[in-house]
């Protein structure tokens, strides 16, 4: 990247709070990119050094032997860092309230798995909420087990159960992993309550217990886990951050920069950094994230209000319909209900399949958060790696359909859902 033009005076950086503004300009300085109004793409594998001493210093920074100077760009090799990844990371830090640093990854699962590998050791236990995305559950219960790392699940929404299980684990507990809202039932967990459990466990055992939160469903626009006591926030950036179903990526953020540094060290050896073109697309997408997510949330809320009493539906899972403890959690930590809906159909799997096959606007697909509306049957797709009894425990029944609301006109979507329900 080019240096600042001679004689120019860069204006003082202002921390802009509202995402409608920060999503457009934060994380990118035209003075570092030949004054281009939007970020260029840097499809470069390796970078030159001005001097041998500079090369040595850059490696010291990359390996944690020296501090990185503010505003500097110690570029070495694209497996370690690249300009587009760093610009996307800076832009996401500006959107994620409470964040001090960010690391981007080649997928959401790369971000999640790197968090486990960076902070867990043999003998450690991860305490996680149920339901949990099938890929995350597989890593925790299948891939980490041979390395002596185990996992225990606690039903989402109960801080008391989380506290009891944490106390029973003693100093083996190393991480509490929360997915809220849970995939695919949207069941929520009290982040502040989970943070208190982590702190209490750390006080008892004299070891740090990290609270990691998968915030994919509500994103930085509608929920800010770091402000409620989380240590790490994890994303499948493929979803709302990307928002166009054309990238696969992930991200991890923390208030404590050292946590992100630790994850970047692991990332550098696995080579799972977000590559330049994907990072460029993601930064482009951040410019519209507020507009997209607000539209999707409003669409979903209107669809739910229209069909919530439909006789073909046994239940509709959506935050505006929550009651009791779930309602209190939603009101305490969320700014909007979001674009995800879970429809539970009368008639089980056969009815769910007829509903899905009857949709004409929504596409049957397993991802979510894109501008187009997508729907899937979790029990036979994204959650199918789980044993049947675990799916039953998590509330992932045969009649459950996960519906990711897009940005289409809401009345068209509501009509589509109604005509598909008639076929169910």
C-alpha positions in Angstrom: 0.0 0.0 0.0 1.3 3.5 -0.8 2.4 5.9 1.9 0.5 9.1 2.8 1.2 11.8 0.2 3.9 14.2 1.3 2.6 17.4 2.9 -0.9 16.0 3.4 -2.5 16.2 6.8 -4.7 13.3 7.8 -7.8 14.4 9.8 -8.1 13.1 13.3 -9.9 9.8 13.5 -13.4 10.0 15.0 -15.1 7.0 16.6 -18.5 7.0 14.9 -21.0 5.0 16.9 -24.0 4.5 14.6 -23.6 1.6 12.1 -25.4 3.4 9.3 -22.3 5.7 9.2 -19.5 3.6 10.5 -20.3 0.7 8.1 -19.5 3.0 5.2 -16.2 4.6 6.1 -14.5 2.9 9.1 -11.6 0.6 8.5 -10.4 2.2 5.3 -8.0 5.1 4.7 -7.8 6.3 1.1 -4.4 7.9 1.8 -3.0 4.4 2.1 -4.4 3.2 -1.2 -3.5 5.9 -3.8 -6.6 7.9 -2.7 -9.1 5.4 -4.1 -12.6 6.2 -2.8 -13.2 2.5 -2.0 -10.8 -0.2 -1.2 -8.8 -1.8 -4.0 -8.1 -5.6 -4.1 -4.6 -6.7 -3.3 -4.2 -10.2 -4.8 -0.6 -10.5 -3.7 1.2 -13.4 -2.1 4.3 -11.8 -0.8 5.5 -8.3 0.2 8.9 -6.5 -0.1 10.9 -5.0 2.7 12.7 -1.7 2.5 15.7 -3.0 4.5 16.9 -6.2 6.1 16.3 -4.6 9.5 12.7 -3.9 8.6 12.2 -7.6 7.6 13.6 -8.7 10.9 11.3 -6.3 12.8 8.2 -7.4 10.8 8.9 -11.1 11.7 9.3 -10.1 15.4 5.9 -8.5 15.2 4.3 -11.5 13.4 5.7 -13.9 16.0 4.8 -11.8 19.0 8.3 -10.8 19.9 7.6 -7.1 19.4 4.7 -4.7 19.6 3.0 -3.5 16.4 3.2 0.3 16.0 -0.1 2.1 15.7 -0.9 2.7 12.0 1.8 0.5 10.7 1.4 -2.4 8.2 3.8 -5.2 8.8 3.0 -7.1 5.6 5.0 -10.2 5.0 3.1 -13.0 3.3 -0.6 -13.5 2.6 -0.9 -16.5 4.8 0.0 -14.2 7.7 -1.8 -11.0 6.8 -3.0 -9.1 3.8 -4.3 -5.6 3.3 -7.9 -6.6 2.4 -8.3 -8.8 5.4 -6.9 -6.1 7.7 -9.3 -3.5 6.2 -12.3 -5.8 6.7 -11.1 -6.5 10.3 -10.9 -2.8 11.1 -14.3 -2.2 9.6 -15.9 -5.0 11.7 -14.2 -3.7 14.9 -16.0 -0.4 14.2 -19.3 -2.1 14.1 -18.9 -4.6 17.0 -19.5 -2.6 20.1 -16.8 -3.1 22.7 -14.4 -4.7 20.3 -10.7 -3.9 20.4 -9.4 -6.3 17.7 -10.6 -8.7 15.0 -9.3 -11.7 13.1 -10.8 -12.8 9.8 -10.9 -16.4 8.7 -11.7 -18.6 5.6 -14.9 -19.8 7.2 -17.0 -19.6 10.3 -15.9 -23.1 11.3 -12.3 -22.0 10.9 -12.9 -19.1 13.3 -14.6 -21.4 15.9 -12.1 -24.2 15.6 -9.2 -21.8 15.9 -10.7 -20.4 19.1 -10.8 -24.0 20.6 -7.2 -24.8 19.5 -5.9 -21.5 20.7 -7.3 -21.6 24.2 -8.0 -25.3 25.1 -5.6 -27.9 26.3 -5.8 -31.7 27.1 -8.0 -32.2 30.2 -10.0 -29.1 29.6 -13.8 -29.0 29.3 -16.0 -26.8 27.2 -19.5 -26.1 28.6 -21.8 -25.2 25.8 -25.5 -24.4 25.3 -28.0 -26.7 23.5 -29.0 -26.4 20.7 -25.7 -25.9 18.9 -24.9 -25.7 15.2 -24.1 -29.2 14.0 -20.6 -28.4 12.7 -19.6 -26.9 16.1 -21.1 -29.8 17.9 -19.1 -32.2 15.7 -15.8 -30.4 16.4 -16.4 -30.3 20.2 -17.7 -33.9 20.6 -15.8 -35.8 17.9 -12.7 -34.0 16.7 -11.4 -32.6 20.0 -12.2 -35.7 22.1 -9.1 -37.7 20.9 -6.9 -34.8 22.1 -8.3 -35.1 25.6 -10.7 -32.1 25.4 -14.3 -32.8 26.3 -17.6 -31.0 26.1 -20.8 -30.9 28.0 -24.1 -29.4 26.9 -26.6 -27.4 29.0 -30.0 -26.4 27.8 -30.0 -22.8 26.5 -31.8 -20.3 28.5 -31.1 -21.5 32.0 -28.3 -19.6 33.8 -29.0 -21.7 36.9 -28.2 -25.0 35.0 -25.1 -23.4 33.5 -23.9 -22.4 37.0 -24.5 -25.9 38.5 -22.7 -27.6 35.7 -19.8 -25.1 35.8 -19.4 -25.7 39.6 -19.4 -29.5 39.1 -16.5 -29.2 36.6 -14.2 -27.3 38.9 -10.8 -26.3 37.4 -11.4 -28.5 34.3 -13.7 -25.8 32.9 -11.8 -23.7 30.4 -14.5 -22.2 28.2 -18.2 -21.5 28.2 -19.5 -21.5 24.6 -22.9 -19.9 24.0 -24.9 -19.8 20.7 -27.6 -17.2 21.1 -30.1 -17.2 19.5 -29.6 -21.0 19.2 -29.5 -22.6 15.7 -32.2 -23.5 14.6 -34.8 -23.0 17.4 -33.8 -19.4 18.3 -33.7 -20.2 22.0 -31.7 -17.5 23.8 -29.2 -17.5 26.6 -28.5 -14.7 29.0 -25.0 -13.5 28.0 -24.5 -11.4 31.2 -25.6 -14.4 33.3 -23.1 -16.7 31.5 -20.4 -14.1 32.0 -21.1 -14.1 35.7 -20.9 -17.9 35.7 -17.5 -17.7 34.0 -16.2 -15.1 36.5 -17.4 -17.1 39.5 -15.7 -20.2 38.1 -12.5 -18.3 37.6 -12.6 -17.0 41.2 -13.1 -20.5 42.6 -10.5 -22.2 40.5 -7.9 -19.4 39.9 -7.9 -20.0 36.2 -9.3 -17.9 33.4 -12.6 -19.2 32.0 -13.4 -17.6 28.6 -16.9 -16.9 27.5 -17.3 -17.2 23.7 -20.5 -16.3 21.9 -21.6 -17.2 18.4 -23.4 -14.0 17.4 -24.1 -15.1 13.8 -27.9 -14.9 13.9 -28.2 -11.3 15.2 -24.9 -9.9 14.1 -23.2 -6.7 15.3 -26.3 -4.7 14.4 -28.8 -6.3 16.8 -26.7 -7.8 19.6 -23.4 -6.9 21.3 -22.1 -9.8 23.4 -18.9 -8.0 24.5 -21.0 -5.3 26.2 -22.6 -8.0 28.2 -19.4 -9.6 29.4 -18.4 -12.0 26.6 -14.6 -12.4 26.0 -14.9 -13.6 22.4 -17.5 -13.0 19.6 -17.5 -15.4 16.7 -19.2 -15.2 13.3 -19.9 -17.1 10.2 -19.3 -14.1 8.0 -20.8 -16.1 5.2 -24.2 -15.1 6.7 -25.3 -11.6 7.5 -21.8 -10.0 7.4 -21.5 -11.1 3.7 -25.2 -11.0 3.1 -25.2 -12.0 -0.6 -24.5 -15.8 -0.5 -21.4 -15.3 -2.5 -18.6 -15.7 0.1 -17.5 -18.2 2.7 -15.7 -16.6 5.7 -15.5 -16.2 9.4 -14.5 -13.7 12.1 -13.5 -13.5 15.8 -13.5 -10.3 17.9 -12.5 -9.5 21.4 -12.1 -6.5 23.7 -8.8 -7.9 24.8 -6.4 -7.7 21.8 -4.2 -10.4 23.3 -7.0 -13.0 22.7 -7.1 -12.0 19.0 -3.3 -12.1 18.8 -3.3 -15.7 20.1 -5.9 -16.7 17.5 -3.9 -15.1 14.7 -0.8 -17.1 15.7 -2.8 -20.3 15.3 -4.4 -19.0 12.1 -1.0 -18.2 10.5 0.2 -21.8 10.7 -3.1 -23.3 9.5 -3.4 -20.7 6.7 -7.0 -20.0 7.3 -6.9 -16.2 6.9 -9.6 -14.6 4.8 -8.1 -14.3 1.3 -8.0 -10.9 -0.4 -11.0 -11.1 -2.8 -13.3 -12.5 -0.1 -12.2 -9.8 2.3 -12.8 -7.2 -0.3 -16.3 -8.5 -0.9 -17.0 -8.6 2.8 -15.9 -5.0 3.3 -18.2 -4.0 0.4 -21.0 -5.9 2.2 -20.4 -4.1 5.5 -21.5 -0.9 3.8 -25.1 -2.2 3.5 -25.3 -4.5 6.6 -27.4 -2.1 8.6 -29.9 -1.5 5.8 -30.1 -5.2 5.0 -30.5 -6.5 8.5 -33.1 -3.9 9.5 -35.1 -4.7 6.3 -34.9 -8.5 7.0 -35.9 -8.1 10.6 -38.9 -5.9 9.7 -39.9 -8.4 7.0 -39.7 -11.4 9.4 -41.7 -9.6 12.2 -44.5 -8.8 9.7 -44.6 -12.4 8.3 -44.7 -13.8 11.9 -47.6 -11.5 12.8 -49.5 -12.5 9.8 -49.2 -16.3 10.1 -48.7 -17.0 13.8 -52.2 -18.3 14.3 -52.3 -20.4 11.1 -53.9 -23.8 11.8 -51.1 -25.7 10.0 -48.5 -24.3 12.5 -48.0 -26.0 15.9 -45.7 -23.2 16.9 -43.7 -20.2 15.6 -40.4 -19.5 17.3 -39.5 -15.8 17.0 -38.3 -13.3 19.6 -41.4 -11.1 19.4 -43.5 -14.1 20.5 -41.2 -15.0 23.4 -42.7 -15.1 27.0 -41.3 -15.4 30.5 -37.6 -15.8 30.8 -36.9 -15.8 27.1 -38.8 -12.5 26.7 -36.6 -11.0 29.5 -33.4 -12.1 27.8 -34.5 -10.8 24.5 -35.4 -7.4 25.9 -32.2 -7.1 27.9 -29.6 -7.9 25.3 -31.2 -7.5 21.8 -32.0 -4.4 19.8 -34.3 -6.1 17.3 -35.7 -9.6 16.7 -33.7 -10.3 13.5 -34.6 -12.1 10.3 -34.6 -15.8 11.4 -37.9 -17.6 12.0 -38.5 -21.3 13.0 -41.8 -22.7 11.9 -43.0 -25.9 13.6 -45.6 -27.6 11.4 -48.4 -29.8 12.4 -47.9 -33.2 10.7 -44.2 -33.6 11.3 -41.6 -34.2 8.6 -44.1 -34.9 5.8 -45.8 -31.6 6.4 -42.5 -29.8 6.6 -41.4 -31.2 3.3 -44.7 -30.3 1.6 -44.3 -26.8 3.0 -40.7 -26.4 1.7 -41.6 -27.9 -1.7 -44.5 -25.5 -1.9 -42.5 -22.3 -1.5 -42.2 -20.3 -4.7 -40.1 -17.3 -3.6 -38.0 -18.8 -0.8 -35.3 -21.3 -2.0 -34.5 -24.5 -0.2 -30.9 -24.1 0.9 -28.9 -24.5 4.1 -27.3 -21.1 4.6 -28.9 -18.0 5.9 -28.6 -14.2 6.2 -28.5 -13.5 2.5 -30.6 -11.0 0.6 -32.7 -13.8 -0.7 -35.1 -15.8 1.4 -33.9 -19.4 2.2 -35.5 -22.2 4.1 -34.4 -25.7 5.2 -35.4 -28.7 7.3 -32.7 -28.8 10.1 -33.4 -32.4 11.3 -32.4 -33.8 7.9 -29.8 -31.2 6.9 -27.8 -28.9 9.1 -28.5 -30.7 12.4 -28.5 -34.3 11.0 -25.1 -35.1 12.5 -26.6 -35.0 15.9 -28.1 -38.2 17.4 -31.9 -38.3 17.3 -32.2 -38.0 21.1 -30.0 -34.9 21.1 -32.1 -33.3 18.4 -35.2 -34.1 20.5 -33.6 -32.6 23.6 -32.7 -29.4 21.6 -36.2 -29.1 20.2 -35.2 -29.8 16.6 -38.3 -31.8 15.8 -39.4 -33.4 12.5 -41.8 -30.6 11.8 -39.3 -27.7 12.3 -38.4 -25.5 9.4 -35.7 -22.8 9.6 -36.6 -19.7 7.6 -34.1 -17.0 6.8 -36.0 -13.9 5.7 -34.5 -11.9 2.7 -35.0 -8.3 1.6 -37.9 -9.0 -0.8 -41.2 -7.2 -0.4 -42.7 -8.6 2.8 -46.2 -9.0 1.5 -44.9 -11.3 -1.3 -43.0 -13.4 1.2 -46.1 -13.6 3.5 -48.3 -14.7 0.6 -45.6 -17.3 -0.3 -45.6 -18.7 3.2 -49.4 -18.8 3.4 -49.8 -20.6 0.0 -47.1 -23.1 1.1 -48.8 -23.7 4.4 -52.0 -24.5 2.5 -50.1 -27.3 0.7 -48.7 -28.6 4.0 
